[in-house]
Amino acid sequence: MIRRDGPIVQKSLAFAIEIIKFCDILSEKKKFIISNQLMKSGTSIGAQVFEAQYSESRLDFIHKMKIAQKEANETLYWLIVCEKMDGVEVQKEISNILNEIIAIISKIIVTSKKNLN
């Protein structure tokens, strides 16, 4: 299982902070619905990854990481919506970090499934 100070924990925590800042900008532009959706999914990634560190079993760990993966994919959706909206600019760095997180989580899930046997 992953350490609390591991790369995915740190990356997802840093991402949550960036999402909170971006959602503040969305709120200032009165894009409240998008801001709320993005805030929930974007901060949930790290929460699920962190919670996985205390899983009860390997299967529980995989399950929590799959939830993190789903939240990351939902966040990607909302960022794409933002990119298509007039007057909203998504920093490339946010999308890049999210893509890295998705790749890392996917790799963790695959590796963890292989180690079940």
N, C-alpha and C positions, 0 to 999 in steps of 0.2 A: 504494500500500500504506500501511498505518497506521504512524504513528510510534510508537516505544517509549514516548513520554510522552503518547500520544494518549488520549482519553477512555475508549475501550473497554479499553485496556490497564490504565489506572489503576482503572477501575470493577471490572474482573474481579479485579484484585489485591486491592482492598479487600474484595470479596465473599469471596474465598478466606479472608481473615483472619477475617471474620465467621462463615463456615462452620466454621472450625477451632474457634472459641470455642463455637459452638452444639454441635458434636460432642463437645466436652469435657463439656458439660452432659448430653448424651445418655449418654455413658459413665458419668458419675456416677450416672445413673438406671438403669444396667445395661442400656441399650438398645444393646448392642455391635454387633449386626448392622446395624441402621439407621445407627448412627454411622459404621461402616466404609464402608457403601455411599455415604452422603451425603458423607463426607470425600473419597472417590475421585472421585466425579462433580463435586462442588462446587469442588474445587481444580483439577481437570483443565480446566475452562473457561478459566481464565486461562493455564494452561500452553499450551494449544492456541493461544489468541490470541497469546501471546508468541512461540511458535514460528512462527506465520504471518508474523511480521515479518521472518523470515529465509528465506522461501520462495524456491524456485528459479525460479518462474515465476508468472504470474497464475493459471494453473490449479491449481498447487500451493497458492497462497494461498487460493483458493476452497475447495479440498479441506480444508485445515486449519481454516478458519472453519466449514465444515459439520460437522466433528468437534466443534468447540467448541459449535455449536448443538445437536448431539445430546446432548452432556454437560449442557448447560443444561436441556434438556428432561427428561433423566433426573433431574437435581437437583430440578426442579419436581415430578416424581413423588414423590420421597422426602420432600419438604417437605409435600406433600399427605397422604402416609401419616402423617407426624408430627402434622399438624393433626388427624387423625382418632383419634389415640391418646390414651387417658386419661393424665393426668399429664405431658403434654408440651405446652408452649406455644411456638409459633413466633412470633418477633417479626415484626410486620407489615413492618418495615423490610427484613428479609431477603427476604421475598417481593417487595416493591416493587423492590428493587435487582435481583433476578433477572429480574423482568418487563422492566425497563429494558434489561438486558443482552441478553435474548432479542430484544427489538425492535431494538436497535442492530446485533446480529450479523446478523439477518435483512436489515436495510437494507444492510449492508455487502456481503452475498452478492449481493443483487439488483443493486446498483450495480456490483459487480465483474464480474458476468456481462454487464451491458450494455456495459462497457468492453472486453470481449473482441474485439468487432468492429472 
